[in-house]
């Protein structure tokens, strides 16, 4: 169990790193939300589950925390995306997508 717990913590840390990298590399708020939410949620869940496997007496509390992360993370990212849309931010589009149908930029 300790080896599996350590692997889950390492896997979770890797996904948290990917989430942070995605937040810094993505072009707009909408893609940053997705990169941060998906990767960081999976990373946090894996870290907590790994710690729970290493410390079985903490597992029930950690499962409750995982449940609340799974419940609140999508709600928070939806609220951020909605606020960004309300204030008028537009999603990023590639240069090819920005051209008019007649070919004028």
Backbone torsions as a table, in degrees:
resi	resn	phi	psi	omega
1	UNK	NA	-35.5	-178.3
2	UNK	-65.6	-39.1	178.6
3	UNK	-65.9	-44.1	178.3
4	UNK	-63.1	-41.4	177.2
5	UNK	-62.1	-42.0	178.7
6	UNK	-66.0	-39.3	177.9
7	UNK	-65.5	-38.6	177.7
8	UNK	-66.5	-39.2	177.1
9	UNK	-64.6	-42.5	178.1
10	UNK	-64.7	-43.4	177.4
11	UNK	-61.3	-44.1	178.4
12	UNK	-64.2	-40.8	178.0
13	UNK	-64.2	-37.5	177.6
14	UNK	-63.6	-42.9	179.3
15	UNK	-69.0	-35.1	174.2
16	UNK	-63.9	-39.0	176.2
17	UNK	-62.9	-44.5	178.5
18	UNK	-63.1	-36.7	176.5
19	UNK	-64.0	-43.0	178.1
20	UNK	-66.1	-39.5	177.5
21	UNK	-64.8	-41.0	178.2
22	UNK	-64.2	-39.2	178.4
23	UNK	-63.1	-39.1	-178.0
24	UNK	-80.3	-21.4	-174.4
25	UNK	-101.9	-19.1	-175.2
26	UNK	-75.7	151.6	-170.8
27	UNK	-80.5	-25.4	-176.9
28	UNK	-141.5	173.7	-174.7
29	UNK	-63.8	-34.4	-176.2
30	UNK	-69.8	-41.8	177.5
31	UNK	-74.8	-29.6	175.7
32	UNK	-66.2	-38.0	178.0
33	UNK	-60.5	-45.5	-178.2
34	UNK	-65.2	-45.0	-179.6
35	UNK	-61.9	-44.4	-178.6
36	UNK	-70.9	-42.1	-175.2
37	UNK	-70.4	-51.0	-175.4
38	UNK	-64.8	-52.3	-175.2
39	UNK	-70.6	-42.4	-178.3
40	UNK	-69.8	-33.7	177.3
41	UNK	-66.2	-47.9	178.0
42	UNK	-62.7	-41.1	179.4
43	UNK	-62.9	-45.3	179.4
44	UNK	-64.4	-40.1	179.2
45	UNK	-64.5	-41.6	179.0
46	UNK	-66.4	-41.0	178.5
47	UNK	-62.5	-46.8	-179.3
48	UNK	-64.9	-39.8	177.8
49	UNK	-66.5	-38.4	176.7
50	UNK	-63.6	-42.2	176.6
51	UNK	-64.8	-38.5	177.9
52	UNK	-63.9	-33.8	177.0
53	UNK	-74.3	-30.2	177.1
54	UNK	-78.3	-31.5	178.0
55	UNK	-123.3	83.6	-174.6
56	UNK	-59.1	-25.0	179.3
57	UNK	-70.8	-19.2	178.5
58	UNK	-91.4	-10.8	-171.1
59	UNK	-56.7	-44.5	179.8
60	UNK	-60.1	-42.0	178.8
61	UNK	-67.0	-39.5	179.7
62	UNK	-67.7	-33.8	176.3
63	UNK	-66.2	-35.7	175.5
64	UNK	-65.9	-41.5	177.5
65	UNK	-63.3	-43.1	177.3
66	UNK	-59.9	-41.8	178.1
67	UNK	-60.2	-44.4	-179.2
68	UNK	-69.5	-33.6	174.8
69	UNK	-64.3	-44.5	179.4
70	UNK	-65.1	-28.3	-179.5
71	UNK	-81.9	-41.0	-172.0
72	UNK	-91.9	-25.9	-177.6
73	UNK	-62.6	-47.6	177.2
74	UNK	-65.1	-35.0	179.3
75	UNK	-66.3	-43.1	178.9
76	UNK	-64.6	-42.9	179.8
77	UNK	-68.3	-35.2	176.1
78	UNK	-65.7	-39.2	178.7
79	UNK	-65.4	-40.2	178.2
80	UNK	-65.9	-43.9	179.6
81	UNK	-64.1	-41.0	178.9
82	UNK	-65.3	-42.1	178.4
83	UNK	-63.3	-39.6	178.1
84	UNK	-65.0	-38.8	178.5
85	UNK	-69.4	-38.4	-179.3
86	UNK	-65.1	-37.9	-179.3
87	UNK	-80.4	-2.3	172.2
88	UNK	101.9	10.2	177.1
89	UNK	-72.2	134.8	178.6
90	UNK	-102.2	147.1	175.9
91	UNK	-63.7	146.3	178.4
92	UNK	-68.5	141.0	176.2
93	UNK	-130.0	147.5	178.4
94	UNK	-66.1	160.0	-177.5
95	UNK	-59.5	-35.6	179.5
96	UNK	-65.9	-33.5	-178.5
97	UNK	-77.0	-18.4	-176.4
98	UNK	-83.1	-11.0	-178.1
99	UNK	-73.8	149.2	174.9
100	UNK	-71.5	158.8	178.3
101	UNK	-60.7	-26.8	179.3
102	UNK	-80.4	-4.3	178.8
103	UNK	95.5	3.0	178.8
104	UNK	-88.1	140.2	-179.0
105	UNK	-83.3	NA	NA
